[in-house]
Amino acid sequence: MVSKATATQSRAKKGSVGVEAVQGKLRLRLPRSLYGGKHKYLTLGLDDNAINRKKAELTASTIELDILNNAFDFTLAKYKPQKNKTRDDKPDTPLDLSEHWDRYTNYRRSQINEDNLWLDN
């Protein structure tokens, strides 16, 4: 049921989710019947390669299954790729300006000559 966009596109089955590559990135074309005849796309932010295309096809199949089971998430949050959280050291409370400055100068200290770093201690 998942259709692929190619150079010579054939019509996809009505109600199917299509996988398309636009400017080297993958997106899903959702059925018009869900949005009152309007085009709706879900941009995945994935490069167009074999592995990511399989991921996109799996997501498209999930959407089609949810449509059949009347469990489609119109917010599309369920189908968006999860971003990897790389840093867990975010402070719970906001930093004040002096704390930001201290972190910045400590970060820059290793990148510039000590003579160029002026600190007011």
C-alpha positions as a LaTeX table, in Angstrom:
\begin{tabular}{lrrr}
\hline
Residue & $x$ (\AA) & $y$ (\AA) & $z$ (\AA) \\
\hline
Met1 & 0.00 & 0.00 & 0.00 \\
Val2 & 2.97 & 2.33 & 0.47 \\
Ser3 & 3.75 & 4.13 & $-2.77$ \\
Lys4 & 7.12 & 5.48 & $-3.83$ \\
Ala5 & 7.61 & 8.66 & $-5.81$ \\
Thr6 & 9.79 & 8.05 & $-8.85$ \\
Ala7 & 10.71 & 9.95 & $-11.96$ \\
Thr8 & 7.77 & 8.34 & $-13.75$ \\
Gln9 & 5.08 & 8.49 & $-11.09$ \\
Ser10 & 2.10 & 6.25 & $-11.42$ \\
Arg11 & $-1.09$ & 6.90 & $-9.51$ \\
Ala12 & $-1.02$ & 5.54 & $-6.01$ \\
Lys13 & $-3.98$ & 3.67 & $-4.60$ \\
Lys14 & $-6.55$ & 6.03 & $-3.10$ \\
Gly15 & $-5.98$ & 6.47 & 0.61 \\
Ser16 & $-2.36$ & 5.35 & 0.53 \\
Val17 & 0.61 & 7.19 & 1.97 \\
Gly18 & 3.37 & 8.03 & $-0.50$ \\
Val19 & 7.09 & 8.33 & 0.16 \\
Glu20 & 8.70 & 11.17 & $-1.79$ \\
Ala21 & 12.18 & 12.62 & $-2.06$ \\
Val22 & 12.32 & 16.41 & $-2.39$ \\
Gln23 & 15.71 & 18.10 & $-2.64$ \\
Gly24 & 17.40 & 14.99 & $-1.23$ \\
Lys25 & 15.12 & 14.74 & 1.84 \\
Leu26 & 12.27 & 12.31 & 2.44 \\
Arg27 & 8.69 & 13.26 & 3.13 \\
Leu28 & 5.38 & 11.44 & 3.33 \\
Arg29 & 2.42 & 12.45 & 1.21 \\
Leu30 & $-0.73$ & 11.87 & 3.24 \\
Pro31 & $-4.09$ & 10.94 & 1.72 \\
Arg32 & $-6.20$ & 13.94 & 0.72 \\
Ser33 & $-9.25$ & 12.28 & 2.21 \\
Leu34 & $-7.87$ & 13.01 & 5.69 \\
Tyr35 & $-7.67$ & 16.75 & 5.15 \\
Gly36 & $-10.73$ & 17.65 & 3.13 \\
Gly37 & $-9.10$ & 17.24 & $-0.28$ \\
Lys38 & $-6.05$ & 19.36 & 0.57 \\
His39 & $-2.46$ & 18.20 & 0.13 \\
Lys40 & $-0.71$ & 17.43 & 3.40 \\
Tyr41 & 2.90 & 16.30 & 3.82 \\
Leu42 & 4.94 & 15.08 & 6.74 \\
Thr43 & 8.57 & 16.09 & 6.34 \\
Leu44 & 10.80 & 13.52 & 7.99 \\
Gly45 & 14.09 & 15.42 & 7.81 \\
Leu46 & 15.86 & 12.25 & 6.67 \\
Asp47 & 18.30 & 12.11 & 3.77 \\
Asp48 & 17.19 & 10.04 & 0.81 \\
Asn49 & 19.13 & 6.79 & 1.10 \\
Ala50 & 18.19 & 3.11 & 1.29 \\
Ile51 & 18.07 & 2.85 & 5.09 \\
Asn52 & 16.09 & 6.06 & 5.60 \\
Arg53 & 13.71 & 5.12 & 2.79 \\
Lys54 & 12.94 & 1.87 & 4.63 \\
Lys55 & 12.27 & 3.90 & 7.79 \\
Ala56 & 9.95 & 6.19 & 5.82 \\
Glu57 & 8.12 & 3.22 & 4.32 \\
Leu58 & 7.67 & 1.73 & 7.78 \\
Thr59 & 6.22 & 5.03 & 9.04 \\
Ala60 & 3.94 & 5.19 & 6.00 \\
Ser61 & 2.72 & 1.66 & 6.73 \\
Thr62 & 2.06 & 2.64 & 10.35 \\
Ile63 & 0.00 & 5.62 & 9.22 \\
Glu64 & $-2.00$ & 3.49 & 6.80 \\
Leu65 & $-2.69$ & 0.93 & 9.52 \\
Asp66 & $-3.79$ & 3.68 & 11.91 \\
Ile67 & $-6.12$ & 5.07 & 9.23 \\
Leu68 & $-7.70$ & 1.65 & 8.77 \\
Asn69 & $-8.12$ & 1.25 & 12.54 \\
Asn70 & $-9.53$ & 4.78 & 12.98 \\
Ala71 & $-6.57$ & 5.60 & 15.21 \\
Phe72 & $-4.87$ & 8.22 & 13.01 \\
Asp73 & $-3.09$ & 10.96 & 14.97 \\
Phe74 & $-4.05$ & 14.21 & 13.21 \\
Thr75 & $-1.36$ & 16.10 & 15.15 \\
Leu76 & 1.19 & 13.83 & 13.40 \\
Ala77 & 3.27 & 13.77 & 16.59 \\
Lys78 & 3.16 & 9.97 & 16.67 \\
Tyr79 & 4.74 & 9.73 & 13.22 \\
Lys80 & 7.46 & 12.34 & 13.45 \\
Pro81 & 10.99 & 10.96 & 13.88 \\
Gln82 & 12.28 & 11.11 & 17.43 \\
Lys83 & 15.29 & 13.36 & 17.74 \\
Asn84 & 18.19 & 11.95 & 19.68 \\
Lys85 & 18.79 & 13.93 & 22.82 \\
Thr86 & 22.54 & 14.31 & 22.98 \\
Arg87 & 22.90 & 16.43 & 26.10 \\
Asp88 & 21.22 & 15.71 & 29.41 \\
Asp89 & 23.14 & 18.34 & 31.37 \\
Lys90 & 20.68 & 21.18 & 30.85 \\
Pro91 & 20.13 & 23.09 & 34.08 \\
Asp92 & 16.75 & 22.86 & 35.73 \\
Thr93 & 16.79 & 26.54 & 36.65 \\
Pro94 & 17.68 & 29.38 & 34.30 \\
Leu95 & 21.20 & 30.77 & 34.58 \\
Asp96 & 21.79 & 34.40 & 35.37 \\
Leu97 & 24.12 & 36.52 & 33.25 \\
Ser98 & 27.22 & 35.99 & 35.42 \\
Glu99 & 26.80 & 32.20 & 35.26 \\
His100 & 26.49 & 32.39 & 31.46 \\
Trp101 & 29.61 & 34.55 & 31.30 \\
Asp102 & 31.58 & 32.14 & 33.51 \\
Arg103 & 30.64 & 29.19 & 31.33 \\
Tyr104 & 31.45 & 31.09 & 28.17 \\
Thr105 & 34.87 & 32.25 & 29.36 \\
Asn106 & 35.75 & 28.76 & 30.58 \\
Tyr107 & 34.75 & 27.38 & 27.19 \\
Arg108 & 36.74 & 30.01 & 25.27 \\
Arg109 & 39.79 & 29.74 & 27.56 \\
Ser110 & 40.98 & 26.60 & 25.77 \\
Gln111 & 40.53 & 28.18 & 22.34 \\
Ile112 & 42.33 & 31.50 & 22.64 \\
Asn113 & 45.59 & 32.84 & 24.00 \\
Glu114 & 45.47 & 33.57 & 27.73 \\
Asp115 & 46.79 & 37.10 & 27.07 \\
Asn116 & 43.64 & 37.85 & 25.02 \\
Leu117 & 41.26 & 36.66 & 27.71 \\
Trp118 & 40.49 & 39.46 & 30.13 \\
Leu119 & 38.71 & 38.43 & 33.27 \\
Asp120 & 37.52 & 40.70 & 36.01 \\
Asn121 & 38.42 & 38.68 & 39.12 \\
\hline
\end{tabular}
